[in-house]
Amino acid sequence: MNKYGDFSPDGKEYIIHRPDTPRPWINYLSNEKYCALCSHTGGGYSFYETSGFNRITREYPPFVLYRDRPGRFVYLRDMETGDFWNVNWQPVCKPNTKWESRHGLGYTTLCSEYDSIEGRITYFVPRSDHLEIWMVTIKNNGETPRRLRSFSCIEWSLGNYAFNLIEAAFAQLFNEVSFENNVLLVTSRFWNVSATGTGNPNLRWDKYAFFTSDIPADGFDALFEEFLGTYRGWERPIVVENGQCRNSCGNGRDIVGVLQHNFDLQPGEEKRFLVLLGVANNKEEAHSLRHRYDTWDAAEYALREVKKYWEDYISRTWCDVPDRDFAISFNIWNKYQAWVTSRWSRMDSYYIGGASIIGWRDSWQDMLGVLPNDVEWAKKRSLYIIEHQFPDGSTLHNWDPLTNIGVKTGHSDDPLWLVMGIIEYIKETGDLAFLDELAPYYDGGTETIRQHLIHALDYSLSRMSPRRIPLIEAADWNDGLDHVGRQGRGESTMVAEHLVWMLNEASAILSAAGMQEKAEKYAQLAAEIAQATNEHMWDGEWYIRGTRDDGQPFGSSKNPEGKIFLNAQTWAVISGVARDGRDITCMNAVQKHLDTEYGPALFLPAYSEPNPKIGIITRFAPGTKENGTIFNHPVAWAVMAECILGRGDRAYDIWKRTSFITRGLQPDLYKAEPYVYAEYVHGPDSVNFGLGEFTWVTGTAAWMWKVCLERILGVRPELEGLRIDPCIPSWWDKYAVRRTFRNATYEIEVENPEHVNRGVKQIEVDGKVIDGTLITPHRDGAIHKVRVILGQ
Ligand code: GLC
């Protein structure tokens, strides 16, 4: 509970009690194709398939963050007094006598009262159609009859986001608009579908967007200037002030969508209507789409379908633990965020406009957060991503999903995420035959997945320094280290550790798939690289992060800034590179040098001055973005590493400190949504230490969820079966976890009578004690009861 809101008792909604939250708190309403970013007051914008090229409504960064406008607003005007307000609260911001908003899974609903008039709106996107629905109810709670008008409004921005934003005055010249049969239809005669937003591809936008209502409108407006009036803003549109739409229309102008509805309400009476905003390939499709949703019942049915989808999705893995925050996070919101991030990756966020880009490394990792809950989708996604690899094993770094045009940057970590994705998919499903499926390369040719994997590994193996450490090249996972290795000499400890992990895991899989020789070779190479890493990259108390082109180390005790980096330590443990006590030593160094009250920092101290020999990481202001912040994605790896070391209290402490629920307890400092992870939190070198930035689309979502399932709750897929290996806080007496695995459901009850962090004493499966901690897959579609007793 914080002063702005709290979770509902079942945790499935976040209820916001007042509209003036420190920042707009967002929800993603989306069915994989149509996406509406919707704040708690209905602010935000919508796009279809790509945020860069198929925009529907307008976003003005960074004002969208501070002002939360434009959006999906419903104004009400009292025709006796002339007073007007919003059901949403903003943009008019009149003081409501009642106000509440709820973000749920796939919908956002808000309810307010002003001058005895209650308004409710539920926004959602149906599962299969490309539109959003606003279900609006207006009720007279007073004792006198009322004569009211409503104005439902949006601001269009059609097609190319960057073009519309940067060249707004030019872009509007192409707008076409008409109002026919109660439908406002809009399109653009020009579609700048080039990644750079320049040039003239000589195309029309291949979509129509529409705005309509299930009941006839009593007026409409399409022209921005006519609706708002000059010298005014959304707080006081002239049309609302006057109480009458102007039915304005016209091509080549800046456009809005406004629908007016007039109604009289007796005391206690309520009226309801639907507003539909969507996109279609042509006018006919737009009309037929809106007819599918022209009754309240049809909308309610579609909303029930959305809720059913989410109920089903979240129920596939479930835990019952003695910490409500953990349960809400794992069971519901972290899982939901991972789904959203997997679909929209870094393509769009409320904070950084539409990049329209699918990132190679991000997509592989984001897929992992969905994998146990939807293996079919994960497979489809993997096959899609894999098509962006080249036959030599190198890959695109990112691409635009519409044009499939992308860039190859030479990031040294890129090829390896493919290896991890395939390995994790096979461990989850046991589907070794996947290795023999065919997949194309980006620039032609087709080979088996096995070959794709081998090429990725061999490519990485070919890009090593003379002393057998991978070159960092354009950068590694950390994009900000973009000038340490441009001359082809700088090395990356993190990539060395990645490579060791990938080689060992691939070796096990290839051996199971009958490629003994290759498997042995990879295991041998892994051992050699691990040895080289221990020989050259160990700094005494921790691993250095890498070396620069000039041979100097970074992330070393020799450096006054950027002394110790989290990733070089966590991955040393995860990969098994750290041995002979170095694993404990380096993670203790993390605790000593990187811990903050909001979790371990990515590295410290922050770089105080730009350093051209390191790169953009040093150009970010100290304590922001990747320069010495608590970057949550690698925090998940810290939790994982601590679990591998068996330090359950420490792992849990890190989870807890960085949890959005914990951080939400300081809402005016943290500011970000208390129900999803932020990409980063300002570090100690920022005066805004503790402030959360860039929520929703972050690799944290997938990794934190995966680590909670596999490492804390300890239910982890391995090639041969389901490993039970919890690492929990010692105060947990017992807990339960349910998950599906290879066509069976496991209901696992864990008892911790001796209050240990880790250690399995005994496992019973369906009443029979098994040897060891691995459950052999049943694959029988049945439910299996597992009882686990922890102890020394
Ligand atoms: C952002 C990028 C991700 C990168 C990380 C660290 O989250 O999307 O690809 O690994 O920053 O630089």
Residues whose N, C-alpha, C, O or C-beta is under 5 A from the ligand:
A	BS01	GLC	R346 D362 W477 N478 D479 G480
